[in-house]
Amino acid sequence: MWKFFKKHSELALTGLTVLFLAIIVAYFVWGITVLVIDLNRALGRGTVPPPPVSFDLKGAAALDLKGLVK
C-alpha cells in the first residue's frame, strides 16, 4: 500500500481532494436547503382562519365605564 502511495501520490491526493470537496459541497447544499425550508416554515402564513369580529354591545353597556357608555 505504501508503494502505491509513493508511486502515485499525486493521483491519491487528487482523489482525496475531489472526495473532500464533494463532501463539503454536499453539506453546504444540505445546510442551505434546511435553512430555507425552516425560514419558509417560520415566515409562512398559518392555516388558522382569523376569528370573526363581533361586538358585544350589551356586555359593554353592562360594564358602565364611569359614564362613558350611555
mmCIF file as Biopython writes it, N, C-alpha, C and O atoms, coordinates in Angstrom:
data_model
#
loop_
_atom_site.group_PDB
_atom_site.id
_atom_site.type_symbol
_atom_site.label_atom_id
_atom_site.label_alt_id
_atom_site.label_comp_id
_atom_site.label_asym_id
_atom_site.label_entity_id
_atom_site.label_seq_id
_atom_site.pdbx_PDB_ins_code
_atom_site.Cartn_x
_atom_site.Cartn_y
_atom_site.Cartn_z
_atom_site.occupancy
_atom_site.B_iso_or_equiv
_atom_site.auth_seq_id
_atom_site.auth_asym_id
_atom_site.pdbx_PDB_model_num
ATOM 1   N N  . MET A ? 1  ? 0.817   -1.186 0.000  1.0 0.0 1  A 1 
ATOM 2   C CA . MET A ? 1  ? 0.000   0.000  0.000  1.0 0.0 1  A 1 
ATOM 3   C C  . MET A ? 1  ? 0.867   1.259  0.000  1.0 0.0 1  A 1 
ATOM 4   O O  . MET A ? 1  ? 0.568   2.232  -0.692 1.0 0.0 1  A 1 
ATOM 5   N N  . TRP A ? 2  ? 1.949   1.225  0.788  1.0 0.0 2  A 1 
ATOM 6   C CA . TRP A ? 2  ? 2.832   2.395  0.821  1.0 0.0 2  A 1 
ATOM 7   C C  . TRP A ? 2  ? 3.529   2.592  -0.522 1.0 0.0 2  A 1 
ATOM 8   O O  . TRP A ? 2  ? 3.828   3.716  -0.926 1.0 0.0 2  A 1 
ATOM 9   N N  . LYS A ? 3  ? 3.780   1.469  -1.205 1.0 0.0 3  A 1 
ATOM 10  C CA . LYS A ? 3  ? 4.409   1.577  -2.524 1.0 0.0 3  A 1 
ATOM 11  C C  . LYS A ? 3  ? 3.471   2.307  -3.492 1.0 0.0 3  A 1 
ATOM 12  O O  . LYS A ? 3  ? 3.903   3.123  -4.306 1.0 0.0 3  A 1 
ATOM 13  N N  . PHE A ? 4  ? 2.174   1.991  -3.380 1.0 0.0 4  A 1 
ATOM 14  C CA . PHE A ? 4  ? 1.193   2.659  -4.249 1.0 0.0 4  A 1 
ATOM 15  C C  . PHE A ? 4  ? 1.179   4.163  -3.996 1.0 0.0 4  A 1 
ATOM 16  O O  . PHE A ? 4  ? 1.169   4.953  -4.941 1.0 0.0 4  A 1 
ATOM 17  N N  . PHE A ? 5  ? 1.177   4.566  -2.706 1.0 0.0 5  A 1 
ATOM 18  C CA . PHE A ? 5  ? 1.149   5.993  -2.379 1.0 0.0 5  A 1 
ATOM 19  C C  . PHE A ? 5  ? 2.443   6.698  -2.790 1.0 0.0 5  A 1 
ATOM 20  O O  . PHE A ? 5  ? 2.422   7.870  -3.166 1.0 0.0 5  A 1 
ATOM 21  N N  . LYS A ? 6  ? 3.557   5.988  -2.717 1.0 0.0 6  A 1 
ATOM 22  C CA . LYS A ? 6  ? 4.817   6.608  -3.135 1.0 0.0 6  A 1 
ATOM 23  C C  . LYS A ? 6  ? 4.881   6.759  -4.646 1.0 0.0 6  A 1 
ATOM 24  O O  . LYS A ? 6  ? 5.419   7.746  -5.148 1.0 0.0 6  A 1 
ATOM 25  N N  . LYS A ? 7  ? 4.334   5.782  -5.383 1.0 0.0 7  A 1 
ATOM 26  C CA . LYS A ? 7  ? 4.373   5.864  -6.844 1.0 0.0 7  A 1 
ATOM 27  C C  . LYS A ? 7  ? 3.318   6.830  -7.384 1.0 0.0 7  A 1 
ATOM 28  O O  . LYS A ? 7  ? 3.585   7.588  -8.316 1.0 0.0 7  A 1 
ATOM 29  N N  . HIS A ? 8  ? 2.137   6.801  -6.807 1.0 0.0 8  A 1 
ATOM 30  C CA . HIS A ? 8  ? 1.010   7.574  -7.335 1.0 0.0 8  A 1 
ATOM 31  C C  . HIS A ? 8  ? 0.486   8.579  -6.290 1.0 0.0 8  A 1 
ATOM 32  O O  . HIS A ? 8  ? -0.717  8.672  -6.045 1.0 0.0 8  A 1 
ATOM 33  N N  . SER A ? 9  ? 1.396   9.302  -5.704 1.0 0.0 9  A 1 
ATOM 34  C CA . SER A ? 9  ? 0.981   10.235 -4.639 1.0 0.0 9  A 1 
ATOM 35  C C  . SER A ? 9  ? 0.091   11.353 -5.182 1.0 0.0 9  A 1 
ATOM 36  O O  . SER A ? 9  ? -0.860  11.765 -4.519 1.0 0.0 9  A 1 
ATOM 37  N N  . GLU A ? 10 ? 0.394   11.837 -6.372 1.0 0.0 10 A 1 
ATOM 38  C CA . GLU A ? 10 ? -0.425  12.919 -6.944 1.0 0.0 10 A 1 
ATOM 39  C C  . GLU A ? 10 ? -1.835  12.427 -7.239 1.0 0.0 10 A 1 
ATOM 40  O O  . GLU A ? 10 ? -2.804  13.151 -7.005 1.0 0.0 10 A 1 
ATOM 41  N N  . LEU A ? 11 ? -1.962  11.213 -7.745 1.0 0.0 11 A 1 
ATOM 42  C CA . LEU A ? 11 ? -3.280  10.649 -8.031 1.0 0.0 11 A 1 
ATOM 43  C C  . LEU A ? 11 ? -4.080  10.453 -6.744 1.0 0.0 11 A 1 
ATOM 44  O O  . LEU A ? 11 ? -5.272  10.756 -6.701 1.0 0.0 11 A 1 
ATOM 45  N N  . ALA A ? 12 ? -3.431  9.949  -5.701 1.0 0.0 12 A 1 
ATOM 46  C CA . ALA A ? 12 ? -4.117  9.728  -4.433 1.0 0.0 12 A 1 
ATOM 47  C C  . ALA A ? 12 ? -4.552  11.056 -3.815 1.0 0.0 12 A 1 
ATOM 48  O O  . ALA A ? 12 ? -5.679  11.173 -3.333 1.0 0.0 12 A 1 
ATOM 49  N N  . LEU A ? 13 ? -3.678  12.047 -3.825 1.0 0.0 13 A 1 
ATOM 50  C CA . LEU A ? 13 ? -4.017  13.347 -3.261 1.0 0.0 13 A 1 
ATOM 51  C C  . LEU A ? 13 ? -5.120  14.041 -4.060 1.0 0.0 13 A 1 
ATOM 52  O O  . LEU A ? 13 ? -5.981  14.706 -3.485 1.0 0.0 13 A 1 
ATOM 53  N N  . THR A ? 14 ? -5.094  13.887 -5.377 1.0 0.0 14 A 1 
ATOM 54  C CA . THR A ? 14 ? -6.145  14.470 -6.214 1.0 0.0 14 A 1 
ATOM 55  C C  . THR A ? 14 ? -7.485  13.799 -5.929 1.0 0.0 14 A 1 
ATOM 56  O O  . THR A ? 14 ? -8.511  14.472 -5.834 1.0 0.0 14 A 1 
ATOM 57  N N  . GLY A ? 15 ? -7.475  12.490 -5.795 1.0 0.0 15 A 1 
ATOM 58  C CA . GLY A ? 15 ? -8.707  11.764 -5.477 1.0 0.0 15 A 1 
ATOM 59  C C  . GLY A ? 15 ? -9.270  12.154 -4.129 1.0 0.0 15 A 1 
ATOM 60  O O  . GLY A ? 15 ? -10.477 12.349 -3.992 1.0 0.0 15 A 1 
ATOM 61  N N  . LEU A ? 16 ? -8.399  12.271 -3.121 1.0 0.0 16 A 1 
ATOM 62  C CA . LEU A ? 16 ? -8.856  12.690 -1.795 1.0 0.0 16 A 1 
ATOM 63  C C  . LEU A ? 16 ? -9.381  14.123 -1.805 1.0 0.0 16 A 1 
ATOM 64  O O  . LEU A ? 16 ? -10.352 14.442 -1.119 1.0 0.0 16 A 1 
ATOM 65  N N  . THR A ? 17 ? -8.739  14.972 -2.580 1.0 0.0 17 A 1 
ATOM 66  C CA . THR A ? 17 ? -9.193  16.356 -2.687 1.0 0.0 17 A 1 
ATOM 67  C C  . THR A ? 17 ? -10.589 16.429 -3.302 1.0 0.0 17 A 1 
ATOM 68  O O  . THR A ? 17 ? -11.457 17.154 -2.817 1.0 0.0 17 A 1 
ATOM 69  N N  . VAL A ? 18 ? -10.788 15.670 -4.373 1.0 0.0 18 A 1 
ATOM 70  C CA . VAL A ? 18 ? -12.102 15.655 -5.022 1.0 0.0 18 A 1 
ATOM 71  C C  . VAL A ? 18 ? -13.155 15.094 -4.066 1.0 0.0 18 A 1 
ATOM 72  O O  . VAL A ? 18 ? -14.268 15.613 -3.994 1.0 0.0 18 A 1 
ATOM 73  N N  . LEU A ? 19 ? -12.809 14.047 -3.342 1.0 0.0 19 A 1 
ATOM 74  C CA . LEU A ? 19 ? -13.744 13.449 -2.380 1.0 0.0 19 A 1 
ATOM 75  C C  . LEU A ? 19 ? -14.121 14.443 -1.277 1.0 0.0 19 A 1 
ATOM 76  O O  . LEU A ? 19 ? -15.301 14.591 -0.957 1.0 0.0 19 A 1 
ATOM 77  N N  . PHE A ? 20 ? -13.140 15.117 -0.702 1.0 0.0 20 A 1 
ATOM 78  C CA . PHE A ? 20 ? -13.421 16.078 0.363  1.0 0.0 20 A 1 
ATOM 79  C C  . PHE A ? 20 ? -14.205 17.287 -0.149 1.0 0.0 20 A 1 
ATOM 80  O O  . PHE A ? 20 ? -15.082 17.795 0.549  1.0 0.0 20 A 1 
ATOM 81  N N  . LEU A ? 21 ? -13.899 17.747 -1.353 1.0 0.0 21 A 1 
ATOM 82  C CA . LEU A ? 21 ? -14.667 18.854 -1.916 1.0 0.0 21 A 1 
ATOM 83  C C  . LEU A ? 21 ? -16.123 18.454 -2.173 1.0 0.0 21 A 1 
ATOM 84  O O  . LEU A ? 21 ? -17.034 19.255 -1.964 1.0 0.0 21 A 1 
ATOM 85  N N  . ALA A ? 22 ? -16.337 17.224 -2.625 1.0 0.0 22 A 1 
ATOM 86  C CA . ALA A ? 22 ? -17.704 16.745 -2.836 1.0 0.0 22 A 1 
ATOM 87  C C  . ALA A ? 22 ? -18.466 16.673 -1.517 1.0 0.0 22 A 1 
ATOM 88  O O  . ALA A ? 22 ? -19.647 17.014 -1.460 1.0 0.0 22 A 1 
ATOM 89  N N  . ILE A ? 23 ? -17.796 16.233 -0.466 1.0 0.0 23 A 1 
ATOM 90  C CA . ILE A ? 23 ? -18.443 16.177 0.857  1.0 0.0 23 A 1 
ATOM 91  C C  . ILE A ? 23 ? -18.777 17.582 1.342  1.0 0.0 23 A 1 
ATOM 92  O O  . ILE A ? 23 ? -19.870 17.806 1.863  1.0 0.0 23 A 1 
ATOM 93  N N  . ILE A ? 24 ? -17.867 18.524 1.184  1.0 0.0 24 A 1 
ATOM 94  C CA . ILE A ? 24 ? -18.114 19.902 1.622  1.0 0.0 24 A 1 
ATOM 95  C C  . ILE A ? 24 ? -19.274 20.519 0.844  1.0 0.0 24 A 1 
ATOM 96  O O  . ILE A ? 24 ? -20.130 21.179 1.434  1.0 0.0 24 A 1 
ATOM 97  N N  . VAL A ? 25 ? -19.312 20.313 -0.466 1.0 0.0 25 A 1 
ATOM 98  C CA . VAL A ? 25 ? -20.406 20.854 -1.282 1.0 0.0 25 A 1 
ATOM 99  C C  . VAL A ? 25 ? -21.732 20.215 -0.880 1.0 0.0 25 A 1 
ATOM 100 O O  . VAL A ? 25 ? -22.752 20.901 -0.816 1.0 0.0 25 A 1 
ATOM 101 N N  . ALA A ? 26 ? -21.730 18.916 -0.611 1.0 0.0 26 A 1 
ATOM 102 C CA . ALA A ? 26 ? -22.961 18.238 -0.200 1.0 0.0 26 A 1 
ATOM 103 C C  . ALA A ? 26 ? -23.478 18.800 1.122  1.0 0.0 26 A 1 
ATOM 104 O O  . ALA A ? 26 ? -24.677 19.045 1.254  1.0 0.0 26 A 1 
ATOM 105 N N  . TYR A ? 27 ? -22.599 19.008 2.100  1.0 0.0 27 A 1 
ATOM 106 C CA . TYR A ? 27 ? -23.020 19.592 3.372  1.0 0.0 27 A 1 
ATOM 107 C C  . TYR A ? 27 ? -23.505 21.030 3.195  1.0 0.0 27 A 1 
ATOM 108 O O  . TYR A ? 27 ? -24.464 21.442 3.847  1.0 0.0 27 A 1 
ATOM 109 N N  . PHE A ? 28 ? -22.864 21.780 2.337  1.0 0.0 28 A 1 
ATOM 110 C CA . PHE A ? 28 ? -23.278 23.159 2.094  1.0 0.0 28 A 1 
ATOM 111 C C  . PHE A ? 28 ? -24.684 23.201 1.490  1.0 0.0 28 A 1 
ATOM 112 O O  . PHE A ? 28 ? -25.532 23.973 1.940  1.0 0.0 28 A 1 
ATOM 113 N N  . VAL A ? 29 ? -24.927 22.378 0.480  1.0 0.0 29 A 1 
ATOM 114 C CA . VAL A ? 29 ? -26.248 22.341 -0.162 1.0 0.0 29 A 1 
ATOM 115 C C  . VAL A ? 29 ? -27.296 21.863 0.828  1.0 0.0 29 A 1 
ATOM 116 O O  . VAL A ? 29 ? -28.396 22.414 0.873  1.0 0.0 29 A 1 
ATOM 117 N N  . TRP A ? 30 ? -26.975 20.844 1.625  1.0 0.0 30 A 1 
ATOM 118 C CA . TRP A ? 30 ? -27.907 20.341 2.633  1.0 0.0 30 A 1 
ATOM 119 C C  . TRP A ? 30 ? -28.222 21.435 3.663  1.0 0.0 30 A 1 
ATOM 120 O O  . TRP A ? 30 ? -29.384 21.620 4.026  1.0 0.0 30 A 1 
ATOM 121 N N  . GLY A ? 31 ? -27.223 22.145 4.127  1.0 0.0 31 A 1 
ATOM 122 C CA . GLY A ? 31 ? -27.440 23.189 5.121  1.0 0.0 31 A 1 
ATOM 123 C C  . GLY A ? 31 ? -28.282 24.336 4.591  1.0 0.0 31 A 1 
ATOM 124 O O  . GLY A ? 31 ? -29.180 24.814 5.283  1.0 0.0 31 A 1 
ATOM 125 N N  . ILE A ? 32 ? -28.007 24.783 3.377  1.0 0.0 32 A 1 
ATOM 126 C CA . ILE A ? 32 ? -28.800 25.856 2.774  1.0 0.0 32 A 1 
ATOM 127 C C  . ILE A ? 32 ? -30.239 25.400 2.593  1.0 0.0 32 A 1 
ATOM 128 O O  . ILE A ? 32 ? -31.165 26.175 2.834  1.0 0.0 32 A 1 
ATOM 129 N N  . THR A ? 33 ? -30.446 24.151 2.172  1.0 0.0 33 A 1 
ATOM 130 C CA . THR A ? 33 ? -31.797 23.630 1.983  1.0 0.0 33 A 1 
ATOM 131 C C  . THR A ? 33 ? -32.559 23.612 3.303  1.0 0.0 33 A 1 
ATOM 132 O O  . THR A ? 33 ? -33.721 24.014 3.351  1.0 0.0 33 A 1 
ATOM 133 N N  . VAL A ? 34 ? -31.923 23.156 4.361  1.0 0.0 34 A 1 
ATOM 134 C CA . VAL A ? 34 ? -32.575 23.118 5.666  1.0 0.0 34 A 1 
ATOM 135 C C  . VAL A ? 34 ? -32.904 24.529 6.138  1.0 0.0 34 A 1 
ATOM 136 O O  . VAL A ? 34 ? -33.992 24.763 6.665  1.0 0.0 34 A 1 
ATOM 137 N N  . LEU A ? 35 ? -31.989 25.466 5.960  1.0 0.0 35 A 1 
ATOM 138 C CA . LEU A ? 35 ? -32.242 26.845 6.375  1.0 0.0 35 A 1 
ATOM 139 C C  . LEU A ? 35 ? -33.405 27.459 5.605  1.0 0.0 35 A 1 
ATOM 140 O O  . LEU A ? 35 ? -34.247 28.133 6.201  1.0 0.0 35 A 1 
ATOM 141 N N  . VAL A ? 36 ? -33.469 27.244 4.311  1.0 0.0 36 A 1 
ATOM 142 C CA . VAL A ? 36 ? -34.545 27.812 3.500  1.0 0.0 36 A 1 
ATOM 143 C C  . VAL A ? 36 ? -35.891 27.193 3.890  1.0 0.0 36 A 1 
ATOM 144 O O  . VAL A ? 36 ? -36.891 27.904 3.989  1.0 0.0 36 A 1 
ATOM 145 N N  . ILE A ? 37 ? -35.923 25.890 4.109  1.0 0.0 37 A 1 
ATOM 146 C CA . ILE A ? 37 ? -37.173 25.237 4.496  1.0 0.0 37 A 1 
ATOM 147 C C  . ILE A ? 37 ? -37.649 25.741 5.852  1.0 0.0 37 A 1 
ATOM 148 O O  . ILE A ? 37 ? -38.834 26.032 6.013  1.0 0.0 37 A 1 
ATOM 149 N N  . ASP A ? 38 ? -36.753 25.852 6.830  1.0 0.0 38 A 1 
ATOM 150 C CA . ASP A ? 38 ? -37.139 26.337 8.155  1.0 0.0 38 A 1 
ATOM 151 C C  . ASP A ? 38 ? -37.559 27.798 8.120  1.0 0.0 38 A 1 
ATOM 152 O O  . ASP A ? 38 ? -38.504 28.184 8.806  1.0 0.0 38 A 1 
ATOM 153 N N  . LEU A ? 39 ? -36.873 28.613 7.332  1.0 0.0 39 A 1 
ATOM 154 C CA . LEU A ? 39 ? -37.251 30.018 7.215  1.0 0.0 39 A 1 
ATOM 155 C C  . LEU A ? 39 ? -38.618 30.154 6.557  1.0 0.0 39 A 1 
ATOM 156 O O  . LEU A ? 39 ? -39.424 30.987 6.972  1.0 0.0 39 A 1 
ATOM 157 N N  . ASN A ? 40 ? -38.883 29.355 5.546  1.0 0.0 40 A 1 
ATOM 158 C CA . ASN A ? 40 ? -40.177 29.371 4.883  1.0 0.0 40 A 1 
ATOM 159 C C  . ASN A ? 40 ? -41.275 28.938 5.849  1.0 0.0 40 A 1 
ATOM 160 O O  . ASN A ? 40 ? -42.363 29.514 5.853  1.0 0.0 40 A 1 
ATOM 161 N N  . ARG A ? 41 ? -40.997 27.940 6.653  1.0 0.0 41 A 1 
ATOM 162 C CA . ARG A ? 41 ? -41.977 27.471 7.638  1.0 0.0 41 A 1 
ATOM 163 C C  . ARG A ? 41 ? -42.228 28.538 8.716  1.0 0.0 41 A 1 
ATOM 164 O O  . ARG A ? 41 ? -43.360 28.706 9.170  1.0 0.0 41 A 1 
ATOM 165 N N  . ALA A ? 42 ? -41.184 29.247 9.117  1.0 0.0 42 A 1 
ATOM 166 C CA . ALA A ? 42 ? -41.332 30.257 10.163 1.0 0.0 42 A 1 
ATOM 167 C C  . ALA A ? 42 ? -42.065 31.496 9.659  1.0 0.0 42 A 1 
ATOM 168 O O  . ALA A ? 42 ? -42.843 32.099 10.398 1.0 0.0 42 A 1 
ATOM 169 N N  . LEU A ? 43 ? -41.821 31.878 8.410  1.0 0.0 43 A 1 
ATOM 170 C CA . LEU A ? 43 ? -42.420 33.097 7.882  1.0 0.0 43 A 1 
ATOM 171 C C  . LEU A ? 43 ? -43.722 32.855 7.137  1.0 0.0 43 A 1 
ATOM 172 O O  . LEU A ? 43 ? -44.420 33.806 6.785  1.0 0.0 43 A 1 
ATOM 173 N N  . GLY A ? 44 ? -44.053 31.604 6.896  1.0 0.0 44 A 1 
ATOM 174 C CA . GLY A ? 44 ? -45.256 31.284 6.130  1.0 0.0 44 A 1 
ATOM 175 C C  . GLY A ? 44 ? -46.525 31.608 6.906  1.0 0.0 44 A 1 
ATOM 176 O O  . GLY A ? 44 ? -46.535 31.672 8.135  1.0 0.0 44 A 1 
ATOM 177 N N  . ARG A ? 45 ? -47.570 31.804 6.157  1.0 0.0 45 A 1 
ATOM 178 C CA . ARG A ? 45 ? -48.848 32.073 6.783  1.0 0.0 45 A 1 
ATOM 179 C C  . ARG A ? 45 ? -49.398 30.798 7.383  1.0 0.0 45 A 1 
ATOM 180 O O  . ARG A ? 45 ? -49.239 29.713 6.825  1.0 0.0 45 A 1 
ATOM 181 N N  . GLY A ? 46 ? -50.048 30.942 8.529  1.0 0.0 46 A 1 
ATOM 182 C CA . GLY A ? 46 ? -50.675 29.804 9.163  1.0 0.0 46 A 1 
ATOM 183 C C  . GLY A ? 46 ? -51.983 29.457 8.478  1.0 0.0 46 A 1 
ATOM 184 O O  . GLY A ? 46 ? -52.539 30.269 7.738  1.0 0.0 46 A 1 
ATOM 185 N N  . THR A ? 47 ? -52.464 28.274 8.720  1.0 0.0 47 A 1 
ATOM 186 C CA . THR A ? 47 ? -53.711 27.847 8.102  1.0 0.0 47 A 1 
ATOM 187 C C  . THR A ? 47 ? -54.906 28.111 9.012  1.0 0.0 47 A 1 
ATOM 188 O O  . THR A ? 47 ? -56.032 27.758 8.662  1.0 0.0 47 A 1 
ATOM 189 N N  . VAL A ? 48 ? -54.685 28.720 10.162 1.0 0.0 48 A 1 
ATOM 190 C CA . VAL A ? 48 ? -55.774 29.005 11.083 1.0 0.0 48 A 1 
ATOM 191 C C  . VAL A ? 48 ? -56.521 30.240 10.583 1.0 0.0 48 A 1 
ATOM 192 O O  . VAL A ? 48 ? -55.906 31.287 10.382 1.0 0.0 48 A 1 
ATOM 193 N N  . PRO A ? 49 ? -57.841 30.139 10.379 1.0 0.0 49 A 1 
ATOM 194 C CA . PRO A ? 49 ? -58.583 31.314 9.910  1.0 0.0 49 A 1 
ATOM 195 C C  . PRO A ? 49 ? -58.703 32.347 11.034 1.0 0.0 49 A 1 
ATOM 196 O O  . PRO A ? 49 ? -58.760 31.979 12.207 1.0 0.0 49 A 1 
ATOM 197 N N  . PRO A ? 50 ? -58.741 33.621 10.688 1.0 0.0 50 A 1 
ATOM 198 C CA . PRO A ? 50 ? -58.858 34.649 11.725 1.0 0.0 50 A 1 
ATOM 199 C C  . PRO A ? 50 ? -60.242 34.576 12.381 1.0 0.0 50 A 1 
ATOM 200 O O  . PRO A ? 50 ? -61.219 34.213 11.727 1.0 0.0 50 A 1 
ATOM 201 N N  . PRO A ? 51 ? -60.325 34.915 13.656 1.0 0.0 51 A 1 
ATOM 202 C CA . PRO A ? 51 ? -61.617 34.856 14.333 1.0 0.0 51 A 1 
ATOM 203 C C  . PRO A ? 51 ? -62.553 35.936 13.791 1.0 0.0 51 A 1 
ATOM 204 O O  . PRO A ? 51 ? -62.100 37.006 13.384 1.0 0.0 51 A 1 
ATOM 205 N N  . PRO A ? 52 ? -63.831 35.660 13.787 1.0 0.0 52 A 1 
ATOM 206 C CA . PRO A ? 52 ? -64.774 36.671 13.297 1.0 0.0 52 A 1 
ATOM 207 C C  . PRO A ? 52 ? -64.845 37.857 14.260 1.0 0.0 52 A 1 
ATOM 208 O O  . PRO A ? 52 ? -64.755 37.693 15.477 1.0 0.0 52 A 1 
ATOM 209 N N  . VAL A ? 53 ? -65.003 39.026 13.706 1.0 0.0 53 A 1 
ATOM 210 C CA . VAL A ? 53 ? -65.089 40.238 14.512 1.0 0.0 53 A 1 
ATOM 211 C C  . VAL A ? 53 ? -66.548 40.426 14.921 1.0 0.0 53 A 1 
ATOM 212 O O  . VAL A ? 53 ? -67.446 40.464 14.079 1.0 0.0 53 A 1 
ATOM 213 N N  . SER A ? 54 ? -66.762 40.542 16.223 1.0 0.0 54 A 1 
ATOM 214 C CA . SER A ? 54 ? -68.121 40.784 16.712 1.0 0.0 54 A 1 
ATOM 215 C C  . SER A ? 54 ? -68.040 41.735 17.907 1.0 0.0 54 A 1 
ATOM 216 O O  . SER A ? 54 ? -67.048 41.752 18.636 1.0 0.0 54 A 1 
ATOM 217 N N  . PHE A ? 55 ? -69.085 42.514 18.092 1.0 0.0 55 A 1 
ATOM 218 C CA . PHE A ? 55 ? -69.129 43.476 19.182 1.0 0.0 55 A 1 
ATOM 219 C C  . PHE A ? 55 ? -70.278 43.110 20.106 1.0 0.0 55 A 1 
ATOM 220 O O  . PHE A ? 55 ? -71.416 42.937 19.669 1.0 0.0 55 A 1 
ATOM 221 N N  . ASP A ? 56 ? -69.965 42.994 21.384 1.0 0.0 56 A 1 
ATOM 222 C CA . ASP A ? 56 ? -70.972 42.686 22.385 1.0 0.0 56 A 1 
ATOM 223 C C  . ASP A ? 56 ? -71.411 44.000 23.020 1.0 0.0 56 A 1 
ATOM 224 O O  . ASP A ? 56 ? -70.847 44.434 24.024 1.0 0.0 56 A 1 
ATOM 225 N N  . LEU A ? 57 ? -72.435 44.636 22.421 1.0 0.0 57 A 1 
ATOM 226 C CA . LEU A ? 57 ? -72.882 45.944 22.907 1.0 0.0 57 A 1 
ATOM 227 C C  . LEU A ? 57 ? -73.560 45.837 24.263 1.0 0.0 57 A 1 
ATOM 228 O O  . LEU A ? 57 ? -73.411 46.732 25.095 1.0 0.0 57 A 1 
ATOM 229 N N  . LYS A ? 58 ? -74.299 44.767 24.501 1.0 0.0 58 A 1 
ATOM 230 C CA . LYS A ? 58 ? -74.955 44.603 25.807 1.0 0.0 58 A 1 
ATOM 231 C C  . LYS A ? 58 ? -73.920 44.399 26.904 1.0 0.0 58 A 1 
ATOM 232 O O  . LYS A ? 58 ? -74.057 44.930 28.006 1.0 0.0 58 A 1 
ATOM 233 N N  . GLY A ? 59 ? -72.895 43.635 26.597 1.0 0.0 59 A 1 
ATOM 234 C CA . GLY A ? 59 ? -71.839 43.430 27.589 1.0 0.0 59 A 1 
ATOM 235 C C  . GLY A ? 59 ? -71.065 44.707 27.851 1.0 0.0 59 A 1 
ATOM 236 O O  . GLY A ? 59 ? -70.665 44.954 28.989 1.0 0.0 59 A 1 
ATOM 237 N N  . ALA A ? 60 ? -70.844 45.524 26.839 1.0 0.0 60 A 1 
ATOM 238 C CA . ALA A ? 60 ? -70.139 46.788 27.022 1.0 0.0 60 A 1 
ATOM 239 C C  . ALA A ? 60 ? -70.980 47.761 27.830 1.0 0.0 60 A 1 
ATOM 240 O O  . ALA A ? 60 ? -70.453 48.511 28.651 1.0 0.0 60 A 1 
ATOM 241 N N  . ALA A ? 61 ? -72.291 47.750 27.597 1.0 0.0 61 A 1 
ATOM 242 C CA . ALA A ? 61 ? -73.174 48.628 28.369 1.0 0.0 61 A 1 
ATOM 243 C C  . ALA A ? 61 ? -73.215 48.198 29.822 1.0 0.0 61 A 1 
ATOM 244 O O  . ALA A ? 61 ? -73.354 49.035 30.714 1.0 0.0 61 A 1 
ATOM 245 N N  . ALA A ? 62 ? -73.098 46.903 30.072 1.0 0.0 62 A 1 
ATOM 246 C CA . ALA A ? 62 ? -73.133 46.401 31.448 1.0 0.0 62 A 1 
ATOM 247 C C  . ALA A ? 62 ? -71.865 46.769 32.211 1.0 0.0 62 A 1 
ATOM 248 O O  . ALA A ? 62 ? -71.877 46.766 33.442 1.0 0.0 62 A 1 
ATOM 249 N N  . LEU A ? 63 ? -70.797 47.079 31.534 1.0 0.0 63 A 1 
ATOM 250 C CA . LEU A ? 63 ? -69.554 47.463 32.222 1.0 0.0 63 A 1 
ATOM 251 C C  . LEU A ? 63 ? -69.697 48.810 32.911 1.0 0.0 63 A 1 
ATOM 252 O O  . LEU A ? 63 ? -69.110 49.028 33.970 1.0 0.0 63 A 1 
ATOM 253 N N  . ASP A ? 64 ? -70.471 49.716 32.322 1.0 0.0 64 A 1 
ATOM 254 C CA . ASP A ? 64 ? -70.674 51.063 32.838 1.0 0.0 64 A 1 
ATOM 255 C C  . ASP A ? 64 ? -69.348 51.703 33.217 1.0 0.0 64 A 1 
ATOM 256 O O  . ASP A ? 64 ? -69.034 51.861 34.397 1.0 0.0 64 A 1 
ATOM 257 N N  . LEU A ? 65 ? -68.593 52.058 32.228 1.0 0.0 65 A 1 
ATOM 258 C CA . LEU A ? 65 ? -67.257 52.605 32.413 1.0 0.0 65 A 1 
ATOM 259 C C  . LEU A ? 65 ? -67.334 54.073 32.814 1.0 0.0 65 A 1 
ATOM 260 O O  . LEU A ? 65 ? -66.970 54.954 32.035 1.0 0.0 65 A 1 
ATOM 261 N N  . LYS A ? 66 ? -67.804 54.332 34.021 1.0 0.0 66 A 1 
ATOM 262 C CA . LYS A ? 66 ? -67.868 55.665 34.628 1.0 0.0 66 A 1 
ATOM 263 C C  . LYS A ? 66 ? -68.571 56.648 33.698 1.0 0.0 66 A 1 
ATOM 264 O O  . LYS A ? 66 ? -68.067 57.748 33.474 1.0 0.0 66 A 1 
ATOM 265 N N  . GLY A ? 67 ? -69.688 56.282 33.173 1.0 0.0 67 A 1 
ATOM 266 C CA . GLY A ? 67 ? -70.476 57.186 32.375 1.0 0.0 67 A 1 
ATOM 267 C C  . GLY A ? 67 ? -70.049 57.297 30.935 1.0 0.0 67 A 1 
ATOM 268 O O  . GLY A ? 67 ? -70.630 58.103 30.209 1.0 0.0 67 A 1 
ATOM 269 N N  . LEU A ? 68 ? -69.070 56.540 30.468 1.0 0.0 68 A 1 
ATOM 270 C CA . LEU A ? 68 ? -68.633 56.619 29.091 1.0 0.0 68 A 1 
ATOM 271 C C  . LEU A ? 68 ? -69.627 55.912 28.152 1.0 0.0 68 A 1 
ATOM 272 O O  . LEU A ? 68 ? -69.742 56.270 26.979 1.0 0.0 68 A 1 
ATOM 273 N N  . VAL A ? 69 ? -70.329 54.923 28.670 1.0 0.0 69 A 1 
ATOM 274 C CA . VAL A ? 69 ? -71.287 54.184 27.863 1.0 0.0 69 A 1 
ATOM 275 C C  . VAL A ? 69 ? -72.682 54.651 28.245 1.0 0.0 69 A 1 
ATOM 276 O O  . VAL A ? 69 ? -73.023 54.660 29.427 1.0 0.0 69 A 1 
ATOM 277 N N  . LYS A ? 70 ? -73.491 55.037 27.273 1.0 0.0 70 A 1 
ATOM 278 C CA . LYS A ? 70 ? -74.840 55.509 27.572 1.0 0.0 70 A 1 
ATOM 279 C C  . LYS A ? 70 ? -75.844 54.423 27.379 1.0 0.0 70 A 1 
ATOM 280 O O  . LYS A ? 70 ? -77.038 54.642 27.586 1.0 0.0 70 A 1 
#
